[in-house]
Amino acid sequence: MSASHTSGRHSTSDERAAALARMAVVVGTAHALADPERQAPYVHELRGLYVGRPALVLRPGSPQEVAELLVIANNARIGVVPQGGNTGLVGGQIPANDSSEVVLSLSRLNRVRSVDAVGGTMIIEAGATLAGAQAAANAAGRLFPLSLPSEESCQIGGVLATNAGGVGVLAYGNARSLSLGLEVVTADGRIWDGLRTLKKDNTGYDLRDLFIGSEGTLGIITAAALKLYPRPVETALAFVALPDIEAVGAFFRLAEARGHTGLTAFEFMSRFALDLVTRHIPDTRVPIRTPASWYVLIELSSHEAGGLADASMQRLLTEAAQAELITDAVIAASLSQSKALWRLRESVSEAQRGEGGSIKHDVSVPIARIAEFVTKAGDAVQTICPGARPVVFGHFGDGNVHYNVTQPEGMGKAEFIALWTPMTKLVHDVIATLSGSISAEHGIGQMKRNELRRFKSPLEIELMRKIKAAFDPNGILNPGKVL
């Protein structure tokens, strides 16, 4: 491990080898993966931008085993990279490529410990998938509203460590908002039991909020107490065509005013984004005959029966059409139609792979400035790569824009990807002028670590470093990530 990632004394090679051997004993040889072929699923990130080579991949079966591993790692100054479902997009879950670190996979810690349907809470371990958490809530007649395209594989620990968002943030908030308490193993191997299910607990510093979004650099989340909600009785989903990005903003304001708390999703997509989906994803089609510049997937929910959600949607779309905000709309008439519409939105990222290289940005700006951002960012990327094709989509209601740029037709992928750093700087320059953020929901990881200094004041960086030093003085937790 490089000296820049740790502090204090460094272990000798013999001490390090002995420590790794003790770690293997803690989890059992079947769960201490040293063979590169067995390690492969844990060392490549989704887009292939980061590839690591750990000394071991460790798969503990309990929080106590996690604690034992961290005691050993802390004493031997061995870097530990926590990993959930390996769906992260900024390299935060990938180890260094020099066998200096170990990957600690939480996938075996996957139990639902308890569900309190009356109190609206659930305690679940970090290795459980997001889909598993949703299913556990559903079985109790409740709703866990966090929803991501990767929900079948992403895990609760990773979702909380990155403070993930998704399509339900507009109504229910992001992962931080959905968490009541945590169980965390500290760098020195102690287990903090913060699994409180209280809705109010105003007793000093909120340690939970420090660990959420810290990307495994302050402690390792092993379980969480989550909020559950009543399931809506009815939902209405519509796919809407709009003439320009300004109309998207106006339509959102109208939907917010008419839908109030019943507005549970408002996802927007450019025409080019949908063109890629229908071109590269089998059995997809845009259900509106006349093409439009922009599309919105809007969901209204009701906790009362009697067709209230559908009636509200009909009124909203009629008013929007009369105001010439929308050009056409389709309301899903069945569950299968709803799934088909959601598939259009959730397939945008996958569809981009069929066009070659894609330079991706997960940013946020004030909602009122989304249209301005789209225009200015579009102009900026053309200055560095004429013919580049922006793929714009995201969660309009919380200001989160996934601004991805696909290579020009006829350009080589490698040539285009080589522009990643200068193009990202230009897009982030636009973000800076609009008081936005360079990471809305993906985190910092390795990818945005150096850029963070441009968007945090020296005092903020200093305070973050002091927190890191207090929680992890030897620098063993996810070395080189975030800071």
C-alpha positions as CSV (number, residue, x, y, z in Angstrom):
1,M,0.0,0.0,0.0
2,S,1.4,3.4,-0.8
3,A,2.4,5.7,2.0
4,S,-0.1,8.3,0.9
5,H,-3.0,6.0,1.8
6,T,-1.9,5.1,5.3
7,S,-0.4,6.7,8.4
8,G,1.8,5.4,11.2
9,R,4.2,2.4,10.9
10,H,4.1,-0.1,8.0
11,S,4.1,-3.8,8.6
12,T,6.9,-6.0,7.2
13,S,6.2,-8.4,4.5
14,D,6.2,-11.3,7.0
15,E,3.8,-9.5,9.3
16,R,1.5,-8.7,6.3
17,A,1.5,-12.3,5.2
18,A,0.7,-13.5,8.7
19,A,-2.1,-11.0,8.9
20,L,-3.6,-12.1,5.6
21,A,-3.4,-15.7,6.8
22,R,-5.3,-14.8,10.0
23,M,-8.0,-13.0,7.9
24,A,-8.5,-16.2,5.9
25,V,-8.9,-18.2,9.1
26,V,-11.6,-15.7,10.3
27,V,-13.9,-16.2,7.3
28,G,-12.8,-19.8,6.4
29,T,-10.8,-20.8,3.4
30,A,-13.9,-21.1,1.2
31,H,-14.6,-17.4,1.7
32,A,-11.1,-16.1,1.4
33,L,-10.6,-15.9,-2.4
34,A,-7.0,-15.7,-3.6
35,D,-7.4,-17.2,-7.1
36,P,-7.8,-14.5,-9.8
37,E,-10.6,-16.3,-11.5
38,R,-12.6,-16.5,-8.3
39,Q,-11.8,-12.9,-7.6
40,A,-12.9,-11.7,-11.0
41,P,-16.5,-10.7,-10.1
42,Y,-15.2,-8.4,-7.4
43,V,-12.4,-6.5,-9.2
44,H,-14.0,-5.1,-12.3
45,E,-16.5,-2.3,-12.2
46,L,-19.5,-2.2,-14.5
47,R,-18.0,0.0,-17.3
48,G,-14.5,-1.5,-17.2
49,L,-12.9,1.8,-16.2
50,Y,-11.4,0.4,-13.1
51,V,-9.8,-3.0,-12.5
52,G,-8.1,-4.0,-9.2
53,R,-5.9,-6.7,-7.9
54,P,-6.5,-7.4,-4.2
55,A,-4.5,-9.7,-2.0
56,L,-7.7,-11.4,-1.0
57,V,-11.4,-11.1,-1.4
58,L,-13.0,-11.8,2.0
59,R,-16.6,-12.8,2.5
60,P,-17.4,-12.6,6.2
61,G,-20.6,-14.2,7.5
62,S,-21.4,-11.9,10.5
63,P,-20.7,-8.5,11.9
64,Q,-18.4,-10.1,14.4
65,E,-16.3,-11.5,11.6
66,V,-16.1,-8.1,10.0
67,A,-14.9,-6.7,13.3
68,E,-12.2,-9.4,13.7
69,L,-11.0,-8.7,10.1
70,L,-10.7,-4.9,10.8
71,V,-8.8,-5.5,14.0
72,I,-6.2,-7.5,12.0
73,A,-6.2,-5.0,9.1
74,N,-5.8,-2.0,11.4
75,N,-2.9,-3.5,13.3
76,A,-1.2,-4.6,10.1
77,R,-2.0,-1.4,8.1
78,I,-3.8,-3.3,5.4
79,G,-6.3,-1.4,3.3
80,V,-9.8,-2.7,3.3
81,V,-12.2,-2.0,0.4
82,P,-15.9,-2.6,1.4
83,Q,-18.0,-3.9,-1.5
84,G,-21.7,-4.5,-1.9
85,G,-23.2,-5.6,-5.2
86,N,-20.3,-4.0,-7.2
87,T,-22.7,-1.7,-9.1
88,G,-21.0,1.6,-8.3
89,L,-20.1,3.9,-11.2
90,V,-17.2,5.9,-9.8
91,G,-14.8,3.2,-8.8
92,G,-15.4,3.5,-5.1
93,Q,-15.7,-0.3,-4.6
94,I,-12.6,-1.3,-6.6
95,P,-9.3,-2.0,-4.9
96,A,-5.9,-0.8,-6.0
97,N,-4.1,-2.9,-8.7
98,D,-1.1,-3.8,-6.7
99,S,-2.3,-6.5,-4.1
100,S,-1.9,-4.0,-1.3
101,E,-5.5,-4.1,-0.2
102,V,-8.3,-6.7,0.5
103,V,-11.8,-6.5,-0.7
104,L,-14.4,-7.1,2.0
105,S,-17.7,-8.3,0.4
106,L,-20.8,-8.0,2.5
107,S,-22.9,-10.3,0.3
108,R,-23.2,-13.1,3.0
109,L,-24.7,-10.6,5.5
110,N,-28.1,-10.7,3.8
111,R,-30.7,-11.5,6.5
112,V,-33.9,-9.5,7.2
113,R,-33.6,-9.4,10.9
114,S,-37.1,-7.9,11.6
115,V,-40.0,-6.2,10.0
116,D,-42.3,-4.0,12.1
117,A,-45.3,-3.4,9.9
118,V,-47.2,-1.4,12.6
119,G,-44.2,0.9,13.3
120,G,-43.2,1.1,9.7
121,T,-39.6,-0.1,10.1
122,M,-37.4,-2.9,9.0
123,I,-33.9,-4.0,10.2
124,I,-31.9,-5.6,7.4
125,E,-28.3,-6.6,6.8
126,A,-26.0,-4.8,4.5
127,G,-25.6,-7.6,2.0
128,A,-29.3,-7.9,1.2
129,T,-30.2,-6.7,-2.2
130,L,-32.4,-3.6,-2.7
131,A,-35.0,-5.9,-4.4
132,G,-34.8,-8.2,-1.4
133,A,-35.6,-5.3,0.9
134,Q,-38.5,-4.2,-1.3
135,A,-39.9,-7.8,-1.3
136,A,-39.6,-8.1,2.5
137,A,-41.5,-4.8,2.9
138,N,-44.1,-5.9,0.4
139,A,-44.7,-9.2,2.2
140,A,-45.6,-7.2,5.3
141,G,-48.0,-5.1,3.3
142,R,-45.7,-2.1,3.4
143,L,-43.5,-0.1,0.9
144,F,-39.8,0.4,0.8
145,P,-39.8,3.1,-1.9
146,L,-36.1,3.3,-2.9
147,S,-35.9,2.1,-6.5
148,L,-32.9,1.8,-8.9
149,P,-32.3,0.0,-12.2
150,S,-29.7,-2.1,-10.4
151,E,-32.0,-3.1,-7.6
152,E,-31.7,-6.8,-8.3
153,S,-28.0,-6.7,-7.6
154,C,-27.1,-3.6,-5.6
155,Q,-27.0,-4.1,-1.8
156,I,-28.3,-2.1,1.1
157,G,-24.9,-1.4,2.5
158,G,-23.7,0.1,-0.8
159,V,-26.9,2.0,-1.3
160,L,-26.4,3.7,2.1
161,A,-22.7,4.1,1.8
162,T,-23.2,6.1,-1.4
163,N,-26.5,7.7,-0.3
164,A,-28.2,6.5,-3.5
165,G,-31.2,8.2,-5.0
166,G,-33.3,6.7,-7.8
167,V,-36.7,7.4,-9.2
168,G,-38.6,7.7,-5.8
169,V,-36.5,10.6,-4.4
170,L,-39.1,13.2,-5.4
171,A,-41.7,11.7,-3.0
172,Y,-39.7,9.8,-0.4
173,G,-36.2,11.2,-0.4
174,N,-32.9,9.4,-1.0
175,A,-31.2,6.6,1.0
176,R,-30.3,9.0,3.9
177,S,-33.9,10.0,4.3
178,L,-35.1,6.4,4.4
179,S,-32.6,5.3,7.1
180,L,-33.4,5.5,10.9
181,G,-30.3,3.8,12.2
182,L,-27.2,1.8,11.4
183,E,-24.9,-1.0,12.7
184,V,-21.4,-0.1,11.8
185,V,-18.0,-1.7,12.4
186,T,-15.3,1.0,13.0
187,A,-11.8,0.9,11.7
188,D,-10.4,-0.5,14.9
189,G,-12.9,-3.4,15.0
190,R,-15.6,-2.2,17.3
191,I,-19.3,-2.6,16.5
192,W,-21.5,0.4,16.9
193,D,-25.1,-0.6,17.5
194,G,-27.1,2.3,16.2
195,L,-30.0,0.3,15.0
196,R,-32.6,2.6,16.5
197,T,-36.1,2.7,14.9
198,L,-37.1,6.0,16.5
199,K,-38.5,8.7,14.2
200,K,-37.1,11.3,16.6
201,D,-33.8,11.1,18.5
202,N,-32.2,14.4,19.1
203,T,-29.4,13.4,21.3
204,G,-26.2,14.9,20.1
205,Y,-24.2,14.4,16.9
206,D,-25.9,12.3,14.3
207,L,-23.3,9.6,13.7
208,R,-25.7,7.8,11.3
209,D,-25.5,10.7,8.8
210,L,-21.7,10.7,8.9
211,F,-21.5,7.1,7.8
212,I,-24.3,7.4,5.2
213,G,-22.6,8.7,2.0
214,S,-19.1,8.3,3.3
215,E,-18.4,5.4,0.8
216,G,-16.9,3.1,3.3
217,T,-14.1,5.5,4.3
218,L,-15.3,6.0,7.9
219,G,-16.7,2.6,8.9
220,I,-18.3,-0.5,7.4
221,I,-22.1,-0.6,7.5
222,T,-23.3,-4.1,8.4
223,A,-27.0,-3.5,9.0
224,A,-29.6,-0.7,8.8
225,A,-33.0,0.2,10.3
226,L,-35.1,1.5,7.4
227,K,-38.4,3.4,7.1
228,L,-41.4,1.7,5.5
229,Y,-44.5,3.4,4.1
230,P,-48.1,2.5,3.4
231,R,-48.4,1.1,-0.1
232,P,-50.4,3.3,-2.5
233,V,-53.8,1.8,-3.3
234,E,-53.7,3.1,-6.9
235,T,-51.1,4.5,-9.3
236,A,-51.4,6.1,-12.7
237,L,-48.5,6.2,-15.0
238,A,-48.3,8.4,-18.2
239,F,-45.7,8.8,-20.9
240,V,-45.8,12.4,-22.2
241,A,-44.3,14.1,-25.2
242,L,-43.1,17.7,-24.9
243,P,-41.8,20.3,-27.4
244,D,-38.7,21.6,-25.6
245,I,-36.8,21.4,-22.3
246,E,-38.5,24.6,-21.1
247,A,-41.8,22.9,-21.4
248,V,-40.6,20.0,-19.2
249,G,-39.9,22.5,-16.4
250,A,-43.3,24.2,-16.8
251,F,-45.0,20.8,-16.9
252,F,-43.2,19.8,-13.7
253,R,-44.4,22.9,-11.9
254,L,-48.0,22.2,-13.0
255,A,-47.7,18.5,-11.9
256,E,-46.3,19.5,-8.6
257,A,-49.0,22.0,-8.0
258,R,-51.8,19.6,-8.9
259,G,-50.3,16.4,-7.6
260,H,-48.9,17.5,-4.3
261,T,-47.7,14.5,-2.3
262,G,-49.3,12.2,-4.9
263,L,-46.6,13.0,-7.4
264,T,-44.3,10.1,-6.9
265,A,-42.2,10.1,-10.1
266,F,-41.2,12.6,-12.8
267,E,-38.5,11.3,-15.0
268,F,-37.4,13.1,-18.2
269,M,-35.5,11.9,-21.3
270,S,-34.3,13.4,-24.5
271,R,-35.5,12.2,-27.9
272,F,-32.0,10.8,-28.6
273,A,-32.0,8.9,-25.4
274,L,-35.2,7.1,-26.4
275,D,-33.9,6.6,-29.9
276,L,-31.0,4.6,-28.5
277,V,-33.4,2.5,-26.4
278,T,-35.6,1.5,-29.3
279,R,-32.5,0.9,-31.5
280,H,-30.6,-1.3,-29.1
281,I,-33.0,-2.8,-26.6
282,P,-35.2,-5.6,-28.0
283,D,-39.0,-5.3,-27.8
284,T,-39.1,-1.6,-26.9
285,R,-41.0,1.1,-28.7
286,V,-42.0,4.7,-28.0
287,P,-45.8,4.6,-27.6
288,I,-46.4,8.0,-29.1
289,R,-46.6,8.2,-32.9
290,T,-45.2,11.7,-33.6
291,P,-41.7,12.2,-32.3
292,A,-41.0,14.9,-29.8
293,S,-37.9,16.6,-28.5
294,W,-38.4,15.5,-24.9
295,Y,-40.4,12.9,-23.0
296,V,-41.6,12.6,-19.4
297,L,-42.6,9.5,-17.4
298,I,-44.9,10.7,-14.7
299,E,-46.5,8.8,-11.9
300,L,-49.3,9.9,-9.6
301,S,-50.3,7.8,-6.6
302,S,-53.3,7.7,-4.4
303,H,-54.0,6.0,-1.0
304,E,-57.7,5.9,-1.7
305,A,-59.6,3.6,-4.1
306,G,-62.1,4.6,-6.7
307,G,-60.0,5.6,-9.7
308,L,-58.7,8.8,-8.1
309,A,-55.1,8.5,-9.5
310,D,-56.4,8.0,-13.1
311,A,-58.8,10.9,-12.7
312,S,-56.1,13.2,-11.4
313,M,-53.8,12.2,-14.2
314,Q,-56.5,12.8,-16.8
315,R,-57.1,16.3,-15.4
316,L,-53.5,17.1,-15.3
317,L,-52.8,16.1,-18.9
318,T,-55.9,17.9,-20.1
319,E,-54.8,21.1,-18.4
320,A,-51.2,20.7,-19.7
321,A,-52.4,20.2,-23.3
322,Q,-54.7,23.2,-23.1
323,A,-51.7,25.3,-21.9
324,E,-49.7,23.8,-24.9
325,L,-47.0,22.4,-22.5
326,I,-47.4,18.9,-23.9
327,T,-48.0,17.6,-27.5
328,D,-49.2,14.1,-26.7
329,A,-49.6,11.6,-23.9
330,V,-50.4,7.9,-23.2
331,I,-51.7,6.5,-19.9
332,A,-50.7,3.0,-19.0
333,A,-53.9,0.8,-19.0
334,S,-52.4,-2.3,-17.4
335,L,-49.5,-3.5,-15.3
336,S,-47.7,-4.9,-18.4
337,Q,-48.0,-1.5,-20.1
338,S,-46.6,0.2,-16.9
339,K,-43.7,-2.2,-16.9
340,A,-43.0,-1.5,-20.6
341,L,-43.0,2.3,-20.0
342,W,-40.6,2.0,-17.0
343,R,-38.4,-0.2,-19.1
344,L,-37.9,2.6,-21.6
345,R,-36.6,4.9,-18.8
346,E,-34.5,2.2,-17.1
347,S,-32.8,1.0,-20.3
348,V,-31.2,4.3,-21.3
349,S,-27.9,3.5,-19.7
350,E,-27.7,0.0,-21.2
351,A,-28.7,1.3,-24.6
352,Q,-25.8,3.6,-24.8
353,R,-23.3,0.7,-25.0
354,G,-24.6,-0.1,-28.5
355,E,-23.4,3.3,-29.8
356,G,-19.8,2.9,-28.6
357,G,-18.1,5.2,-26.1
358,S,-20.0,7.2,-23.6
359,I,-18.7,9.9,-21.2
360,K,-21.0,10.0,-18.2
361,H,-21.9,12.8,-15.7
362,D,-24.1,12.4,-12.7
363,V,-24.8,16.0,-11.7
364,S,-27.4,18.2,-10.1
365,V,-28.5,21.8,-10.5
366,P,-31.4,23.9,-9.1
367,I,-34.5,22.7,-10.8
368,A,-35.2,26.1,-12.3
369,R,-31.8,26.0,-14.1
370,I,-32.0,22.5,-15.6
371,A,-32.9,23.9,-19.1
372,E,-30.0,26.4,-18.8
373,F,-27.6,23.6,-17.9
374,V,-28.7,21.4,-20.8
375,T,-28.2,24.2,-23.3
376,K,-24.8,25.4,-21.9
377,A,-23.4,21.9,-21.5
378,G,-24.4,21.0,-25.0
379,D,-22.5,24.0,-26.3
380,A,-19.5,23.2,-24.2
381,V,-19.1,19.6,-25.3
382,Q,-19.3,20.6,-29.0
383,T,-16.2,22.9,-28.5
384,I,-14.1,19.9,-27.5
385,C,-15.7,17.2,-29.7
386,P,-17.9,18.4,-32.6
387,G,-20.6,15.9,-33.4
388,A,-20.7,14.5,-29.9
389,R,-24.2,13.4,-29.0
390,P,-25.6,14.2,-25.5
391,V,-27.9,11.6,-23.9
392,V,-29.8,13.5,-21.4
393,F,-32.2,11.9,-18.8
394,G,-32.8,11.8,-15.1
395,H,-34.8,12.7,-12.1
396,F,-36.2,16.2,-13.0
397,G,-38.0,16.7,-9.7
398,D,-34.9,16.6,-7.6
399,G,-32.6,18.4,-10.1
400,N,-30.5,15.2,-10.9
401,V,-29.4,15.2,-14.5
402,H,-27.6,12.2,-16.0
403,Y,-25.7,14.0,-18.7
404,N,-24.0,11.4,-20.8
405,V,-22.2,12.1,-24.1
406,T,-22.0,9.5,-26.8
407,Q,-19.2,9.5,-29.4
408,P,-19.8,11.1,-32.8
409,E,-20.7,8.8,-35.6
410,G,-17.6,7.5,-37.3
411,M,-15.3,8.3,-34.4
412,G,-13.3,5.5,-32.7
413,K,-14.2,4.6,-29.1
414,A,-10.7,4.9,-27.7
415,E,-10.2,8.3,-29.3
416,F,-13.4,9.5,-27.8
417,I,-12.9,8.1,-24.3
418,A,-9.5,9.9,-24.3
419,L,-11.5,13.1,-24.1
420,W,-13.1,12.0,-20.7
421,T,-11.0,14.4,-18.5
422,P,-11.2,17.6,-20.6
423,M,-14.9,17.0,-21.5
424,T,-15.8,16.4,-17.8
425,K,-13.9,19.5,-16.8
426,L,-16.0,21.6,-19.3
427,V,-19.3,20.1,-18.0
428,H,-18.3,20.6,-14.4
429,D,-17.3,24.2,-15.3
430,V,-20.9,24.7,-16.4
431,I,-22.1,23.1,-13.1
432,A,-20.0,25.5,-11.1
433,T,-21.6,28.5,-12.8
434,L,-25.1,27.2,-11.9
435,S,-24.3,26.4,-8.2
436,G,-24.7,22.7,-8.9
437,S,-23.0,19.5,-7.7
438,I,-20.7,17.2,-9.6
439,S,-22.2,14.1,-7.9
440,A,-26.0,13.8,-7.4
441,E,-26.2,10.2,-6.4
442,H,-23.2,8.1,-7.6
443,G,-20.7,9.4,-5.1
444,I,-17.0,10.5,-5.5
445,G,-15.1,7.2,-5.4
446,Q,-11.9,7.4,-7.4
447,M,-13.3,9.1,-10.5
448,K,-14.2,12.5,-8.9
449,R,-11.7,12.6,-6.0
450,N,-9.5,15.2,-7.6
451,E,-12.4,17.3,-8.9
452,L,-13.8,17.5,-5.4
453,R,-11.3,20.2,-4.5
454,R,-12.8,22.5,-7.1
455,F,-16.2,22.2,-5.5
456,K,-15.4,22.2,-1.8
457,S,-13.9,25.1,0.0
458,P,-10.5,24.6,1.8
459,L,-12.4,24.6,5.1
460,E,-14.7,21.9,3.9
461,I,-11.8,19.7,2.8
462,E,-10.0,20.4,6.1
463,L,-13.0,19.4,8.1
464,M,-13.6,16.3,6.0
465,R,-9.9,15.3,6.5
466,K,-10.3,15.8,10.3
467,I,-13.3,13.5,10.4
468,K,-11.5,10.9,8.4
469,A,-8.5,11.1,10.7
470,A,-10.7,10.8,13.8
471,F,-12.6,7.7,12.5
472,D,-9.7,6.0,10.6
473,P,-6.4,7.3,11.9
474,N,-4.4,4.6,10.1
475,G,-6.2,5.2,6.8
476,I,-7.2,1.6,6.2
477,L,-10.8,2.1,5.2
478,N,-11.2,2.4,1.4
479,P,-7.9,4.0,0.8
480,G,-7.7,6.7,-1.9
481,K,-11.4,7.1,-2.2
482,V,-13.3,10.4,-1.7
483,L,-10.3,12.3,-0.3
